[in-house]
């Protein structure tokens, strides 16, 4: 999975989670529910994202370590939610508010903008 696809999967998951949290649902216990599917896609996108940033040639390379650290913290929170038998809107709202997830998203918005600028100047 390339860096663009990883960023897209993570950002799409976050957008879905915002809408899910706003619905005020008491919970979804289905093992293949839409919320779980988006969270699993985010896990796939997050796993190894630091290496994907290095492979993309983003400079300085030290930023890849920052993103990887934030990704690992976010993964821990997402996996905690996925391990729950019921995923309620309130649980997702708390995940969305996680400083770990917010730091990661800010990292990815920065990376995404830099990649766009690199494409323009290439």
C-alpha positions as CSV (number, residue, x, y, z in Angstrom):
1,X,0.0,0.0,0.0
2,X,1.5,3.3,-1.0
3,X,1.6,6.4,1.1
4,X,-1.3,8.1,-0.7
5,X,-3.5,5.1,-0.2
6,X,-2.6,4.9,3.5
7,X,-3.4,8.5,4.1
8,X,-6.7,8.2,2.2
9,X,-7.7,5.1,4.3
10,X,-6.9,6.8,7.6
11,X,-8.6,10.1,6.6
12,X,-11.7,8.3,5.2
13,X,-12.0,6.4,8.5
14,X,-11.8,9.6,10.5
15,X,-14.5,11.2,8.4
16,X,-16.7,8.2,8.8
17,X,-16.1,8.1,12.6
18,X,-17.1,11.8,12.9
19,X,-20.5,11.0,11.2
20,X,-20.9,7.8,13.3
21,X,-20.2,9.6,16.5
22,X,-22.8,12.3,15.6
23,X,-25.6,9.7,15.2
24,X,-25.9,8.9,18.9
25,X,-26.1,5.2,18.4
26,X,-26.2,2.9,21.4
27,X,-23.8,0.5,19.7
28,X,-23.1,-1.9,16.9
29,X,-22.2,-5.5,17.9
30,X,-21.9,-6.8,14.4
31,X,-18.5,-8.4,13.7
32,X,-18.5,-7.0,10.1
33,X,-20.2,-3.7,10.7
34,X,-19.3,-0.6,8.7
35,X,-17.6,1.1,11.6
36,X,-15.4,-2.0,12.2
37,X,-14.5,-2.2,8.5
38,X,-13.4,1.5,8.5
39,X,-11.4,0.9,11.6
40,X,-9.7,-2.2,10.1
41,X,-8.8,-0.2,7.0
42,X,-7.2,2.5,9.2
43,X,-5.2,-0.2,11.0
44,X,-3.9,-1.5,7.6
45,X,-3.0,2.1,6.6
46,X,-1.3,2.8,9.9
47,X,0.8,-0.3,10.0
48,X,4.2,0.6,8.6
49,X,3.3,4.1,7.7
50,X,6.7,5.4,8.8
51,X,8.5,3.2,6.3
52,X,6.0,4.3,3.6
53,X,7.0,7.9,4.3
54,X,10.7,7.0,4.0
55,X,10.0,5.2,0.8
56,X,8.2,8.2,-0.6
57,X,11.4,10.2,0.0
58,X,9.9,12.8,2.3
59,X,12.6,14.9,3.8
60,X,13.8,15.2,6.5
61,X,13.5,11.5,7.2
62,X,13.3,12.1,10.9
63,X,9.7,13.1,10.5
64,X,8.9,9.5,9.5
65,X,9.8,8.5,13.1
66,X,7.4,11.1,14.5
67,X,4.6,9.8,12.3
68,X,5.4,6.2,13.2
69,X,5.3,7.0,16.9
70,X,2.0,8.8,16.5
71,X,0.7,5.9,14.4
72,X,1.6,3.4,17.0
73,X,-0.2,5.4,19.7
74,X,-3.3,5.7,17.5
75,X,-3.2,2.0,16.6
76,X,-3.3,1.1,20.3
77,X,-6.4,3.2,20.8
78,X,-8.1,1.9,17.6
79,X,-7.3,-1.7,18.6
80,X,-8.8,-1.1,22.0
81,X,-12.0,0.1,20.4
82,X,-12.0,-2.9,17.9
83,X,-11.7,-5.3,20.9
84,X,-14.9,-4.1,22.4
85,X,-18.0,-6.2,21.8
86,X,-20.1,-3.1,21.1
87,X,-18.9,0.1,19.5
88,X,-21.2,2.9,20.4
89,X,-21.3,6.5,19.1
90,X,-20.0,7.7,22.4
91,X,-17.1,5.3,22.3
92,X,-16.2,6.5,18.8
93,X,-16.6,10.1,20.0
94,X,-14.0,9.5,22.7
95,X,-11.7,7.9,20.2
96,X,-12.1,10.9,17.9
97,X,-11.1,13.1,20.8
98,X,-8.0,11.2,21.5
99,X,-4.9,13.4,21.4
100,X,-3.0,10.5,19.8
101,X,-5.4,10.3,16.9
102,X,-5.5,14.1,16.5
103,X,-1.7,14.3,16.4
104,X,-1.5,11.6,13.8
105,X,-4.1,13.3,11.6
106,X,-2.2,16.6,11.9
107,X,0.9,14.7,10.8
108,X,-0.9,13.2,7.8
109,X,-2.5,16.5,6.7
110,X,1.1,18.0,6.8
111,X,2.5,15.1,4.8
112,X,-0.4,15.2,2.3
113,X,0.1,18.9,1.7
114,X,3.8,18.5,1.2
115,X,3.2,15.7,-1.3
116,X,0.8,17.9,-3.3
117,X,3.3,20.7,-3.4
118,X,6.0,18.2,-4.6
119,X,3.8,17.1,-7.4
120,X,3.2,20.7,-8.5
121,X,6.9,21.5,-8.6
122,X,7.9,18.2,-10.2
